[in-house]
Amino acid sequence: MGLNQIGKKAAVTLREPSLGPVFGMKGGATGGGRAKVYPTEDINLNFTGDIHAVTAAHNLIAASIDNYLFRRVDPLLDVRKIFWNRVMDMNDRALRNLVVGLGGKVNGFPRESGFGITASSEVMAILCLSESYPELKERLGKILLGLTVDDQPVFLNHLRISGAVAAILRDALKPNLVQTSEGTPAFVHGGPFANIAQGTCSVLSMKLALKISEFVVTEAGFGCDLGAEKFFDIVSQKSGLDPKAVVLVASVRALKLHGGVSKKELDKPNPEAMLRGFANLEKHLENVAKFKLPAVVAINRFPNDTTEEIETLRHAITEVGAQSAIVTSFEDGGKGAVDLAEKIVSAVDHANQFEPLYPLDSTVEEKINRVSQEIYGASGVDFSTEAKVDLKLIERLNLTQLPVCIAKTQYSLSDNPELLGKPQNFTIKVRNIGISSGAGFLVPFTGAIMLMPGLPKTPSAESIDIDENGKITGLL
């Protein structure tokens, strides 16, 4: 919107909101104030049904696996080595771990399984990386479902349903075009989780936006340690997209939190705490530089931010050689982002070719170590016994050339959400490594990260209502 205000032809590409966070802790994902995407209620709820299609496609695969087990059809999967669970688009911690197939012979073989949230599904990741129906079907067919009793891999192609799964996703592959509160084109398409998958909208939507715009602003979910790293090392390398600049969104409130202030005290002026937390932002700036791209810090100003805090933050950013712009789009719409837009245009005019962090032909351990040490700031990586077994399987399947999509908490640069600011002398603990061979990346799981979130003490669902005329309220 700010770019359009200065006469540039711009579009934005965003992920689709998941119902889990909408009804859970985060609420909706369509912006706020005078910086929103419309139609807000439709986008935040069922929208065009893309996420429901991913749910159905994923669960068709799950149902087919259990049918193969029940019918004793070759290839005979080992019930102890099935990697595919089920998904639903809702936060439900009770479904994380369960036993399916109970109730006697007619209901199949009892085995351990569970649910993830739809946004964590490999099908979602595949949808957002595919650029055609043939590619979609090919990627789906490469999904690793599990191993046989003699440890041979079983892929979705073995079940002969790749075409059926792709058929469910026929319309979901098509990008969705909506608009911002000022009429800026907005493509909202796909929704892979940012701390588990690649955290970016579909490649198709970004390429379509590039066809109609001079500038495309895209969202790479969570901090630079997750969103930007995965966008550069996975999405851009796969798609050929050529990013030119980075906007790092920061706030005085967030930096005070990283500086040790409790959430209840964030509205109180505390420039000293903000400066303590500035080390976190400085690390993100260092990370952007590793990819050879310019960055501009967008200071998202809140009503309770003091002039002293804002000026102290701007001075600190200047001191480390970076640029910043105060953004007041919540109150002022596109006019509140004009300074940011002008600085981004200038940065793009002087941008270099971005560089990924690691070569794809390096070992899996080297890739994980490189991201952990250079981007997170870890002193090293500890691979569990299970992770070492996974590394051997990856090597046996000739998948070592795939990039890594590290699943890590978004609350800290480390894998411990309690370590705020810029942690020092910590080790990243890799407990296991998932194989997303269809999506085309490996997923090292660190810390306590999981595929199914839970609802908070006071979920957003308690504030959402509908009146007799069908008007929805409380959907923030």
N, C-alpha and C positions, 0 to 999 in steps of 0.2 A: 504493500500500500504506500509506503514511503517512497519507493522507486517510482511508482506511478505519479506521485505528487510532483516529482522533479522532471516529469516528461519522459520517463523511460517506460518501455513496454515490458511489464513484468507479470509473472504468474507464480503461484505457490503450489507446492505438492506436499500433501500431508498423509499420515496414516489414518485409517478408520478407527474410531474408538471401540474398545471392547466393552461388552456389557459388565464384565467382572469389575473393572475399575470404576465404571460409571456408577454402579450401585454400591461400590465398596468405599475405599478411602479417597481416591483421587477425584471422583465426580466426572463430569463430562470433559471432552477434549476438543472443544470448538472455540476456544478463546473466551474473552470477556469484555465487558464495557463496549467501547466503540471499535474494538478489534476482534470481530467474530466472523465465523464462517456460517453461512445460512444454506438450507434450513436447519437450524440448530437441533431441534428435537428429533427430526428424522435422522440426521447424521449420528447423533449420540445413541439412538436406540437401534432400530432394525435397518435403517438406511435402505440400500438396494438388495439386501440379503446376502452380500458377499461372504460375510463371516459365517452365516448359517450354512452356506454352500460348502465352505471349508470344513465345517463340523460334520456335515453329512458325508463328504468325500472321505475324510479321515476315518469315520466310524464304519463306512462300507468296507474299508480295508480291515479294520478290527474284526468285524463280523465274518468276513471271508476267511481270516486266519482261524477263527474258532470253528468255522464250518469245515475247513481242511483237517483240523485236528479230529473233529467228530466223525468225518467220513473216512479217516485214515488214508487220505490221498497223498501221493508223493508230490513234491518232496516232503517227507515227514518231519515237521518241526519238533525240536526238543522243547517241551513245555517249560523247562527251566531256563531256556535261552531265547525267549521271545522278547524283542526290544520294543514292540509296538503296543501302546496302550490305547485308551479311548480319550476323547476330549469333549468338553462342553464350554460354552461361552459364558461362564459364571464362576465367581470365586466360591469354592466349596471345599474346605480343608478335609472334611470327612471322607472325601472320595480319593484322596491322594494314594492310599494303599488299601487294597481290598482283595478278596478272593472271588473269582468268577467261576461259573460252571457248577455251582452247588445244586442239590436237589435231585440227584440220581442220574442214571445213565443217559436219559433222554435229553438232559440239559448240557451235555458235553463233559469235558475233563476239568475237574477243579484245578485251578492254578492261580498263582499270585498275579495281580495286575493293578490297575489304577487309572485315574483320570488326570490329564493335564488340562490347562485352559487352552481354548482354540488358538489363541495368538501364539502359543508355544509350539504348535504343530509344524512338522516339517512340510506338510502340505501348504500351509500358509507361506512359509519361506520360499517354497517352489513357485507358488502363484506369483509372488512379487519379483522373482528373478526371471521368469519365463516371458518371452516376447512373441510367442506364436503357439498355436495349438500343437504342432508337431514337437516343438521344444517342451511344452508342458507335459505331453504324453511320454516323451523320452525321459524326462527328469523323474516323473512319477514311477516309471518302470524300474529306475535305478535305486529306489528306496530299499534299504536293507531292513528286512523284517525280523530276522533272527537267524539261528543256526540249526542245522539238523542234528540228529543224535550222533553223527560222526563228524560234527563241527564244520560242515560245509555251509556256505552262506546261502540264504534264501532271499531273493529280491522280489519286488512286487510283480515283475514280469513273469515269475514262476506261477503266480496265481491266475494269470491271464485275464486280469480285470483292469489293466492300466487304461484302456479305452473307456471303460465304464466310469472310472473315477474322473477322468478328464472330462467326460460328458457332463457330469454334475457341475463342473467348474466352467462350463462354456460361457455363461454370461458373467460370471465372477471375474474372468480374465479381462473384461473390458473396463477401462478406466471410467471413473465417475467424475463428472464436471459439475461443480457448484460455484459459489461466489462468496467473496468477503462482504462485509458491511458497506464497502465502498465500490462494489462491483468488480473487484479484481478477480480474474479467473482463478479458481481453486480446484485442483484435482485431489480428491480424497479417495485413496484406493489402496487396499491391503493394510494389514496390521500386525506384522511380526513383532513380538516382544523385543525390546532393546537390550535387556540384560540376559536374554537367552538366545535369541536369533539376531538377524542383522539390523533390526530396528529402523528400517527405512521403508517408505511406500514403494509401490511397484516401479520397476524400471520402465515399463510401458508408459506409465503416467508421466514420468520425468522426461522421457524422450518426446512424448506428445506435447508436453508443455514447452519444450525447447523449439518445437516447430512453429509455435505461435508467439513466442516472446523473445525479447533481447536478453532478459534476465529471468532465471528460474531460481527461486528460493525453496530449498527442500529441508525437511526436518530429518535429522539423524538423532534418534532418541537417546536421552540421558546425556551425561557429561562427555567431554572429549575422549575420556579413557574408554568409553563404550561406543557411543554413537559415531563419533568421527573416525575412530580407528577402524571400526567395522565397515563404515561407508567407504573409506579409502582402500582398505586391504581386501575387502570381499566384493562389495557392490560395484565400485568403480573399475576394479580390475576385470571383473566378469563382463560388465556391460560396455566398457569403453567410454563411459562418462568421464568428462574432464573438468573436475571442479576447479574454480579459480580463486575462491576466497572463503574465509570462515567467519561466521558471526558467533562469538561466544557470549551467551546470555548470562548475565550475573546480576545479583541484587545485593544491596546492603544487608538485608535480612539474612540471606543465605550465608554471606561471609561472616556475619556475627555468630551464626550457628556454628560454623567451622571454627570460630574463635572461642568457643566454649560457653556461649550464652544459651540458656534454656529456651525452649520454644515459647514459654509464657512471657519471657522478658524481651522478645525480639523487637517490640514496638518502642522500647525505651532507647534513647540516644546512647550510643556506646562506640565512638570511633576507635577507641583503643582495641576493643575486641574485634572489630571489623578488620583492623590492620593485622591482628594475630591470624585471622582466618584468610587473609589475602594470599598466604602461601599456597592455598589450594588453587586459587585462580591463576597464580603465577605458574604453577605446575601445568595447568591446562594450556596456557600460552606456550610454554616450552614444548608441549606435546604437538601442538599445531605446527610449530617450526620444524619438527622432525619430518613432516611431510612436505616441506618446502613451500608452504602456502602462507600468504598474509592473513592476519586476523584483526578484527575490530571487535572490541568489547562493547556489547549493548547493555548499558546499565538500566535495568528495568526499574524505574522509580516508583516507589510506593508512597502513599500520602503521608506516612509517619516518618519518612526519611528526612533527616535534617540537612540543611545546606552544608554544614560542617562535615557531615558524614560523606555526602556526595563529592565535595571538593577534595576531601582526604583520599577518597577512593580514586578519583580521576588523577590526582597527583601521583599516587602509587603506581597506577597503570603507566603513566608517562615515564616514571622513573625506570621501569623495566623495558622501555623502548617500544611500547605498544600504543595503539590509538583507542579512544573510547568515544562513545556518544550516549547522551542521556535519552532514553526512550520513554515517552508518556502516551503510548498508543491506546492504552486502556481508557484514558480520559479524552485524548485528542485525535484518535484514529490515525490515518496516514500522516497527518501533519506532525504528529508526535514522533515520527521516525525519519524525518527529512534529513537531519544531520547524519544519522546512521547511513541512510541511503547514499548520500553524497560521498561519504568516506568509503563505502563499499565500492562504488563506481571507480573511485580513484585507485583503490587497492587492486581491483580487477584489471585496470589498465596497465598495471605494473607487475602482474602476476607471472610466476614461473610455471613450468610444467610440474605438477605434483608428483611425488615419488612415494610408492608404497614402503612400508616399514621393513619388509623382509622379502627375499626371493622365494617363490613357491617351491623351488627345488631343494630348499633347506629341509632338515629333518623336522618332524613334528615337535620334538623336544626343543629344538632350536627356535622354532616359531613361538612356542609358548613362553620360553625363557625371554625372548626378545621383547614381546609385548609386556610381560610381567615386569621386567627390569627397566625397560626404557619408558614405557607409558605409565605403568602403575607406580614405579619407583621401588619395587621389591628388591630385596637383597638376593633372593633366589627362589627356586620352585621346588616343592616337595611333592613327588609323585607317589600316591598310595600304591599298595600291591595290586588293587583292582585296576588302577590307571595303567600300570605297567603291563598287565595282561591285555588291556585294550590296545596299547601301543603295538604289541605283537600281532594282534588281529588286524590292525590297520595296515601294518607292513605286509602281512600275508595276503590281504585283499588288494594290494598295490594302490592304496589311497593316500600315501604319504605326501603327494604333491598338492593336496587340498589345503586351502587356507584354514586358519583356526578362528572360531567364533567363541571366544571365552565367555562362559556364563558366570557373571560376577555381580555382587550387590552394586546398586547404583548410589548407595549412600556414602561410600568411601572409596578412595583410590585403592585401598587394600581389599581383601576378601572378607574383612570384618566390618560390619556396618557401624560399629561403635568407634572405630578409629577415624576421627574427623580431621579436618585440616590437611596437612601434608605429612602422613605417617612416615616414620623412619624405621629401618632395621626390622622389617617384617618379611615373612615368607608367604608366598602364595601356595596354598595347599590344593592340589588337583586330586579329587577323590575318584573320578572316573572320566572317561572320554566317550561321548556319544558320537555315533557315525551318521551324519546326514548326507549320505552319498547322492541322494537325489537333488538336494539343494546345492550340493557341491562344497560342503565345508565340514569340519570336525568341531565338536562342541565339548571342550574341557569344562567340567563342572567344578567350581571352586566354592569353598566355604559351605554355607548352608543353603545355597540357592536352590530353588525348587520350581517345578513346572506348574504347580497349582497354588495360587495365592489363597489366603483366607480373608474373611470379612473382618473389619476392625470392630472395636468396642461399640462405636456409634457409626454404622454404615450410612452412606449417603442415601440409601434406599428409604431411610426413615423420614427424609425431608421431601421426597418426591410424591406428587399426588396428581390426580386428574379430576376436573369438575364435570358437571352435567353436560357441558358443551364440548367436551373432549379436549379442553385446554390443559396442557401439562404445566405444572409449576414445580419449583425446587430443583430443576435439572440444571446444575451449574457446571 
